[in-house]
Amino acid sequence: MEFREIYCSNCKKILGRYNIKFYSDDKIKEIANTHHINHIRSGHQVRIRKLVKDARS
């Protein structure tokens, strides 16, 4: 399964994980801008990164 993660480099914390099958890149960016705005406004480095997980794990 493929996921996109919203990750804060300053806090070293995953803010959210979203399945690519159900969430487009635009929708994930919208979620980051609406729900994780406190990190962005505080000057934190928020990234969206791709994660591929093996189905067996």
Residue pairs with C-beta under 8 A, 6 or more apart in sequence:
1 19
1 21
1 52
1 53
1 55
2 19
2 20
2 21
2 50
2 51
2 52
2 53
3 17
3 18
3 19
3 20
3 50
3 51
3 52
3 53
4 17
4 18
4 20
4 23
4 25
4 28
4 48
4 49
4 50
4 51
5 14
5 15
5 16
5 17
5 18
5 48
5 49
5 50
5 51
6 14
6 15
6 16
6 17
6 18
6 28
6 31
6 32
6 36
6 46
6 47
6 48
7 13
7 14
7 15
7 46
7 47
7 48
7 49
8 15
8 36
8 39
8 44
8 45
8 46
9 44
9 45
9 46
9 47
10 39
10 43
10 44
10 45
11 39
11 44
15 32
15 35
15 36
15 39
15 46
16 31
16 32
16 35
16 36
17 51
18 27
18 28
18 31
20 50
23 31
25 48
28 48
29 48
32 40
32 46
32 48
33 40
36 46
39 46
40 46
